[in-house]
Amino acid sequence: MTEDFTFNEHNKDEFPPAHTAEHLLNQTMIRLFGCERSYNAHVERKKSKMSFHLAQKPSRQQEKEIERRMNELIDEDMPVTFETVSRDELPDGVSLERLPSDASQMVRLVRIGDYDVCPCIGKHVRSTSQIGRFEMLGTNWDEHEHSFRVRFKIVQ
């Protein structure tokens, strides 16, 4: 579609490299741990954190694999593209669960190569090689909540 659509107001001014890395990290966690996308994310220019519900605490080896895989994906120089579709034409696996209740009928999908697709109206880089290097700053595990928080920064 080549028509212009007005989407909902967007009150954030994302740092595109970190915001695009957020999409990659979500899909990486889904693939490595079989979890859902993060339930809590604060993605900023200097440092970011994302939290995931997991069945068990990841090992140190698994934590290193997250960082290794993220940098491998960034190096793949995957294109970041956008597509506008109606709510009725969503690809399999794309959920509108986190969109605001007053979200428009038309939805902007962000695709990162064949690796990830999700609805988003934020700012992104044009390809993953523009992200920079993903550096994991640390993690926290909450046994009671089965919550795994990843703290990271993007180094350009």
Rosetta blueprint (number, residue, H / E / L):
1 M L
2 T L
3 E L
4 D L
5 F L
6 T L
7 F L
8 N L
9 E L
10 H L
11 N L
12 K L
13 D L
14 E L
15 F L
16 P H
17 P H
18 A H
19 H H
20 T H
21 A H
22 E H
23 H H
24 L H
25 L H
26 N H
27 Q H
28 T H
29 M H
30 I H
31 R H
32 L H
33 F H
34 G L
35 C L
36 E L
37 R L
38 S L
39 Y L
40 N E
41 A E
42 H E
43 V L
44 E L
45 R L
46 K L
47 K L
48 S E
49 K E
50 M E
51 S E
52 F E
53 H E
54 L L
55 A L
56 Q L
57 K L
58 P L
59 S L
60 R H
61 Q H
62 Q H
63 E H
64 K H
65 E H
66 I H
67 E H
68 R H
69 R H
70 M H
71 N H
72 E H
73 L H
74 I H
75 D H
76 E L
77 D L
78 M L
79 P E
80 V E
81 T E
82 F E
83 E E
84 T E
85 V E
86 S E
87 R H
88 D H
89 E H
90 L L
91 P L
92 D L
93 G L
94 V L
95 S L
96 L L
97 E L
98 R L
99 L L
100 P L
101 S L
102 D L
103 A L
104 S L
105 Q L
106 M E
107 V E
108 R E
109 L E
110 V E
111 R E
112 I E
113 G L
114 D L
115 Y L
116 D E
117 V E
118 C E
119 P E
120 C L
121 I L
122 G L
123 K L
124 H L
125 V L
126 R L
127 S E
128 T H
129 S H
130 Q H
131 I L
132 G L
133 R E
134 F E
135 E E
136 M E
137 L E
138 G E
139 T E
140 N E
141 W E
142 D E
143 E L
144 H L
145 E L
146 H L
147 S E
148 F E
149 R E
150 V E
151 R E
152 F E
153 K E
154 I E
155 V E
156 Q L
